[in-house]
Amino acid sequence: MVAAVVVVPVTASRSRASAVDPEDRIAAGAAFTCAIKTDDTVWCWGRNDQGQLGSSDHAGLTESLLPVRAAVFGYGGVAAPVKVVAGTEHACVLTSAGTVWCWGRNGSGQAGVSGSNQSNPVQVAVGGTVTKLVAGGSNTCAVLSDNSVRCWGQNNFGQLGIGSSDVSAHYTPEVVLGIPGSFTVSSIDIGTGHVCASSTTGDAWCWGRFMHGRLGTTATSNATSAARTGALSGLATDVSAGADHSCVVVGAGLMCFGRNQSSQSGQPNSTTQFSTPTAVTITGTVSRVSAGDAFTCVLMNTGAVQCFGSNAAGQLGRGNAISLDATPGVVQGLSAGAVAITAGASHACAITPAGDVLCWGLNEFGQLGDNSQDNSNVAVAVPFFNALPTTTTTLATTTTVEATTTIAATTTLAATTTVAATTTLAATTTTTLPPSSSSSSVVSTVASTTPSSTSAPTTTVEEIATTPVTSTSSPMGVLTGLTSASATKVLKVKRLRSLTAAKIAAAVSLKIPKRSQGSMRISITRGTKYCTFVGSTVRGIRKGTCTVTVVLIPKKTKPTVKTLKIQVL
């Protein structure tokens, strides 16, 4: 299979970066779930007694068993959402402009405005440009561009980190104290009454409620400012806080601390708590972690998802009725693998490489999104929902509607030099029809003609067909029988230089298919601060390493997913 190559002189133009961290596009609350759809609209499902579904249009619903659209986003006037987070009964979105919008329960000020619960998203006056956002319990925290951490909401255990505790509602974001000036936050998460963060140097710090050792220290009182956890066995790269336990990805492994009555810290529950970080026995390389109330799930670098702890509602996804298990086990029903996970109170969800959303566990209020209220001990699909935008740009100057009722999208090719050119690439916004359409994937097309001018400088564009994935196995088009392979190669690129899609595919022994033969999806699944998409290329933006997932989806054979690392020099 040979990729079409078009060589044209272009006028330099700026396009919206399409680098996406899949983890940012889904969030599980206590009994609801929210996700960002392919077209950058926000949808929620599950309980709505506090306005968790994000729109006053749904005020008459006590719950929704299928995704319903939240207000504000995608209607114009507000920047596109890039991250969604959820607390117990509230949710928030970080936009591409660095602004924060929240909705749902506001009894403790967790929605960031004075007053009662918010059924529609409201903007929070954070005090600067936000780069990271998290929510949990009755709190929300943001990391700003000046590297400060600001939190709002409940402070009864000192979880705001402002040096004191009180029972008042805190609507205004306040700066967390005790974090060293050299501490650059790489990961942060909120539990029920405590917050933990890891730094780019690998340290972890926590603050808030101390009980059961959830702060990773031997403290006998609450920490009202940030305190360093006990020694870790390596560099912390990801952190997650559950109800009263915490876990940290350390190197290739996992360490947990805090409550363990259901083995949620990955140890036999004969010991009910651990005040210092303790290694979890797990086979393979851990990439991400997400802690629920009394269970924990991890995403492996192979794309497999493993969970441990309580299984009272099937939240371990094992396909059985075991009450709890300290040993991590693979979630059933995720044959396509996963690129993102999120854990709520007693349910969890994952995004597959193709962008499909599957959930498992407690479903009392429809938080699994499968149009039922039946608990599930295996992953089940959220019908007609795709959470990953297309990650390619193309050379088309028109927008067309495909027969599948998916709107074809085109974007501008970014170029580094401005030249006189006979061809100017125009940008259009990617658009997707509502769930009732036959597919929710964006189709990107490439003009097949070659412009007559061939004067230098030139930009080469590789054709990547991104026809929507369909399958008869489920209404979501869930991939089955996926052939997977872990990363075996590292591509190197100098800072501010780019790698073409064809080179990335070749590095994992794949070729970009012709449109008639299938499609390919390329996503940056980790390290988006080091790499970004510019056109259909991946550019290194600062020294570090990012992980790229390549999914080849032939029309007649089984899909293949491979990963590789890109080292920016």
N, C-alpha and C positions, 0 to 999 in steps of 0.2 A: 504494500500500500504506500503510495507516494503522496505526500502533502502538496497541495497547490501552493505555489510561491508567486507572490505578486510584488514586483519591484517598481516603485513609483517615487517621483520627487514629491515631497509634501511640505505644507506650510506648518510650522510648529504650532501646536495647539495643546491646551491643557485639558486632560480628562480626569474625571473623578476616580481616584484610586479604588480598586475593587478588592483589595486585600481583605480577607475576612477570617476572623478566628471563629470557628464553628461554636466554641464554648460560649461565645457572647450572644448567640442567637436563640437560646432557650433557657428558661428558668422555672424551677418548680417551687411553689410555695407550700404552705401546710396542706391545703386541699384544693389547689388550683395550679394551673400551668399557663405560662405565656411564652410566645415565640415570635420571632421576626420572620415574616414570610419572604419568599423569593423577591417580591416586588417592594420590599422594605415597608410593608404595612405590619402592624402589630395585632396579633390575635391571641385570645385567652379562652380557657375552658375550665370547667369545674365550679367551685363554690363562688357565690356572689353576694353573700349576706352583708359584706362590708364594701361592696363596689369593686371587688377584685377583677371583674371582667373589663373594666376600663372605659365604660361608656354609659351615659345616662339613658341611652337608647335601650339598654338591657336592664333597666331598673326593675322591671316586672319579673325578672328571672331570679329565682333563688339559687339556681345552678344551671350550667349548660353542659350537655353531654358531648357537644361538638364545638370546635373553635368558632368564636364570634369576634368580630372586629372591634378593636379599641378605637376610641376617638382620637382626633388630632393628627396622628401620623399618616402621611400619604394623601392628605387633603390639600396640601399647599400651605406655605407660610411657616412651616416648621422644618428644620433640617432633618435629614434621614436618620432613623434610629440605627445605631451601630452596636448597642448592647442592651439587653433586657435583664433585670435582676428581680428577685422576689424575696420578700420576707414572709412572716407567718400569714399575714392577711393584707399585705400591700405589695405594690410592684413599682418599679421605676425604669426609666429608659435614659440612656446616654446617647446624645445625638452626635452627628459628625461635626457639629459646630462647637462641641464641648459643653453643651447645655444639658441640664437634668430636668426630667419631667416625672412626676409621681402620681399615683392614685391608690385608692383603697382605704383601708383603716388609717385613722389619723389621731387616735386617742392619746398617743404619746408624742405626737408631732412627727411621726416617721415619714409622712408625706411632704414634710418640709414647708408647710404653710400653716398659718393659724386657722382655727376653726374645726369643723367636724370632718367626718369622712368625706373623701373626694371620689365621686363616681366617674369623673372625667380627669384625664391627666392635667396637672397644673405644673407650671415651671417653678423650680426651686432657685432661690437667690443664693447660690453657693459661694459667690465671692471671687470667682476666677474661672479659668478654663479647666474643665475636668478631663482627665486622661483615663481614670479608672473609676469604676462604680460597683458597689456591692450592697446587698440588703440581706437582712436576716432578723428573725424575731420581730421586735418592734423598733428596729434601727436601720439607718442607712448611712453609709460612709462613702466619701469620694476622695480620690487622690488628685491634686491639682497640678498644673504645669509647673508650679514653683516647688513641687515635691512635698508640699504640706498635705497632711491628712485631716479631713474635717468630717465630723459625724453629727448626726441629729437623731432625735427620737427619745427613747427611754434611757434613763440614767440611774435607775434604782440600785444597780450594782457597780456603778462607775464605768459602764461600758462606753461612755462618750470619751473617756480618757482625758477629762479636763481637770483632773486633780481633786475632784470631789464627787460625791454621789447625792442624789435627791430624788424625790418622787414626782417632780414637776415635769410637764411636757416641754421638750426642747424643740421648737419649730425651726430655729435658726442654726445652720451648720456652725460648729465650733471646732477649733484647732485641737488636735490630740497632742498631749504633752508627753515628754519623756522619750520621744523618738530621736535618736542621734542625728545630727546634721548630715552625717555621712551615709545615713540609711536611705537608699533609694528603693522604694517599694516595687517589688516585682510581682507579688501576688498578695491579695488580701481577702478575707472572708469574715462573715458575722454569724455567730451561733445564737443561742438563746441566752442572752445576758453576757456574752463575751465576744471579743474580736481578736483575730490573729492576722499577722502580716509577715511576709518573708521579704528579704532584701536581695538586691542584685549580688551582694557578696555572700549570700547563703545563710545569713542569720534569720532567726524567727523571733518575733516579739508578740506578746499577747497582753490584753488588759480586760478588766471587767470582773465577772464573778469567778471566784477561785474554787468553789466546791467541786469535789471529785477529781481535782487535779487537772481540770481542763485548760489551765494556763501553761501547763508544762513546767511548773515550778512546785516547790514544797511550801508555798505561801499558805498562811493560815488566815488570811483576810483578803478582801477584794482588792484588786489593783486598779486604782483610779487614774493611773497613767501607765504608759507602755512599760512592760517588763520583759527582759530577755528570757526565753525558755531555757530549759536544761540543754545540755550539750547534745548536738546532733552528730550523726556518724558521717556526715558529708555536707554538701551544699544543698540547701533547700531551694527547690524550684517551683513548687506549687503548694498551697496551703488551703485547707477547708475546715470550717468549724461546724460541728453538729449541734444538737441540743445541749449536750453537756460533755462532749468530747471533741478532740481536734486531731487532724492528721496532716502530715507533711510529706510530700514527695522529696526524698533525699537521694541524690544520685539516680540510680536505677531502681531503688527500692522505696519502701514506705515505712514511716514511723508514726505511731499514734499515742495519744495520752488523754487522760480524763476517765470518764465513767466507762465501765465495761460489764455492766450487769447483763447485757444481752450479747456480749462479745463484740460490740461495735468498735472496740479498739483493737480488734484482731487477735485477742488472746482468750484462752479458756476462761469462762466466767466464774471459775473458782476464785479468781482474784477480781474483785469488783471495780477497782479503779487503779490508775497508774498516774502518778504525779510527775514523772519524768518521761521523756520520749522513749518509746519502746518499739523495736523493729517488728514488723509484721512479716511472717513467713509467707512468701508469695513467689511463685515460679514465673520468671519472665521480667521484662523491663516495664516499670510503671511510668506512664506519661502524665496522667492527670488524676486527681482525686476529688470526690464530692461526698460530703458527709451528710446523712439525714439525721432524723431524731435519734434512732437507736440502731442504725445500720450505716454502712459505708460502701461506696462503689468506686472502683478504679478503672481507668481506661488504659489498656496496655498499648505498647507501641505497635503491636500487631493489629490493633483495631478491636481486639476482644474486650469485653466488659466483664469484670469479676466483682462480686459483692460478698459481704460478710456481715454478721450481726443478727439482729432480729429478723424473723421471717413470718411474723404473725399475720401479715396480710399478703404474703407472697412477694415482698419487696426485694428478696434476693434473686428472684427470677429463675429459680432452679427447676421449675416445673414440678415441684413436690411440696409437701406440707410440713417439712421439717420446721421445728419451732425457732431454732437459731443455729448458727454455725460460726465458729471462730476462724475456720479455714476459708479463704477466698475461693469462690466457685464461679464458673462461667454462666452468664445470663443466657437463657434459651430464647430462641426466636430472633436472634440478631445474626443470622447467617451472612448478612452483607457486611458485618463489622460495624464499627462506629468511629466517628471523628469528634464526638462531643457527648458528654454526659452531664446530668444534673439530678440531684437527689432532693426530694421534698421531705415532709414529715414521715410518711410511710409509703411513698411511691417514688419512682425514678423514671427518667426518660433519656433517650439517646437520639442522636442524629446520625444517619448512615452516610457513607461517602457520596451517595446519590442525592442526599438532602432530605430523605424521608424521615419522619419522626415516629418513634415507637416508644411506648411507655408500659410500665408494669407495676404491680403492687396494689395498694388500697385504691378503691374506685367509688367510694360511698357517694361522692358528689360529682362524679363524672370527670375527675382530674386526669384520667387516662386518655380522655378525648376520643374514645372508640364508639361513641353513641350507645353506651350501656352504663350500668352502675354495678357491674360485676367485677369483683377483684380478679386480678390475673397474676398467676405465678410464672408467666412467660411474657415476653415482650409482644405487645399488640400494636397495630398500626393506627395512627391518627389519619382517617381517610382524607385523600385529596389535599394533603398539606406538604409543602416543600419548604425547607428553611434555609437552603443555601442558594445565594444568587449565582448566576453564571460568573465565572472568573476570567472570561476572555473578552477581548475587544476585536472588532472586525472592520473591514474596509467596505462598508455598504453606505450608500448615500440616501437610501430610502428605507421606510419602515413598512413592512407588509404583514398581513395576517395569514398565518399558516392554516392549513385545513384542520389542524387539531384544535383550533380556536385559541391557540397560544399566540400572543402578539410578539412578532419578531422584534428584537431590540438591536440597536446599533450604537456604538460609542466611538468617541474620537480617538485616533491613534496619537499617542503622545510622542513628540519628537524633541530632540535636544538642541536642534539648530533651526533657525528660521531662514528659509530660502525662498526665492521666487519659484513658484510652482504652478503647474497647470491643473493640479488636483488639490482641492481642499477638503479635508475630512470634517464632516459635521457631527455634532454630538446629539444624541437623543436619549431620553430616559428609558431604562428598562422597565417594562410593564408586564403585569401578569393579570389574567382574568380571575374572578372570584372562584371559590372552591367548586362551584357547580360546573365549571368547564372541565373538559376531558383531561386536561393536564395542567399542572401548576408550575412547570419548568419554563424558564426563559429560553427562547431559540435565538441563537446568534448566527447570522449568515454572512458570507463573504462574497463580495462581487467577483465574478469569475473573469471579467475582462481586464486586460492590461492597458493602462493609459499609454498614449502614444509617446509622451515625453519620457526620456530616459536619462536626463541630465543629472549629475551628481549635485549634492549628496543624496543618497537614497535611504529608504527604510524598508526592510524586508518584513513581511507579515506572513506568518504561518497560518494556514486554514485549520481551524478546530471546529468540527461539527459538534453542536450541542443540542441535538434533537432530543426532546423529552423522552425519558425512560418509561416504557410501559411494560406491564406484566399481568398475566392472568392470575397470579397467585394471590393478589389482594388489590383493593381499590387504590392503595397507595403506590402501587408499582414497586413493592419491596423486592429487592434483588435476592435471588436464591442461588445457591451453588456458586457463590463468589469465589474465584481463585485469588488468593492473597499471597503476598510475599513481603517480608520485612525489609527495611532499608539495608542495602549492602554497599552503597556507594555514597561518596560525599563529593558534590560539585563545589568548586571554588570560584568565587567571583570577587573582583575588586569593588570596593565601595563606590557607589554611583554608576556602576556598570551593570549590564543586564544579561540574562540568559533567555534565549528563545524557548518557546514551548516545545519546538522540535528537539532542541538539545536536552531539555529536561526529560522528555519522553524517551529519547535515545539512551539516556543515562540509566534508565531502568528497563532497557531492552524492549521498548515499545515504539510503535510508530503511530502518528496521527492518522486516523482512518479517513477515507473519503466519506462524504456525507451519505452516500448510498450504502456504505458498509457499516456505519455505526457512529459512535460519538466518543468524545473524550472530555473528562472534567479534570481540571487541575485546581487544587485548593492549597493555600498556605494554612496548615492546621496548627502550627505552633511557631512562635517567634516572629510575629508580625511587626515587632519593633525593629527587627533587623532586615526584613525583606518586605517588599510591597509589589503589587502589580502595576505596571505601566504599559498600557496597551495589552498585548498578549504575551509580554515578557515579564520575568520576575527580576526586579532590580534590588541590589544590595544597598541599603540606606545607612547602615552603621555596622561596625565590627561585631560579629556574633554569629550564631547559627540558627537557621530556621528549618522547619520540617515541611516538606511538600508532599501531598498525596495526589497520585495520578490514578484516575479510574478510566480504564478502557472498557467501553460498553458496546461490543459488537451486536449486530442485529440478529445473528443466527447462532452464536455460541455464548458461553458463559462469560460474564464480566470478569475483569481482572483489576485488582487494586494493588498498587505498589507505593512505597514511600521512599524518599531519599532526603538527605540533609544537604543544605546549601550553606557553605561557610563563607561569610563575608570578610574579606581581608582588609 
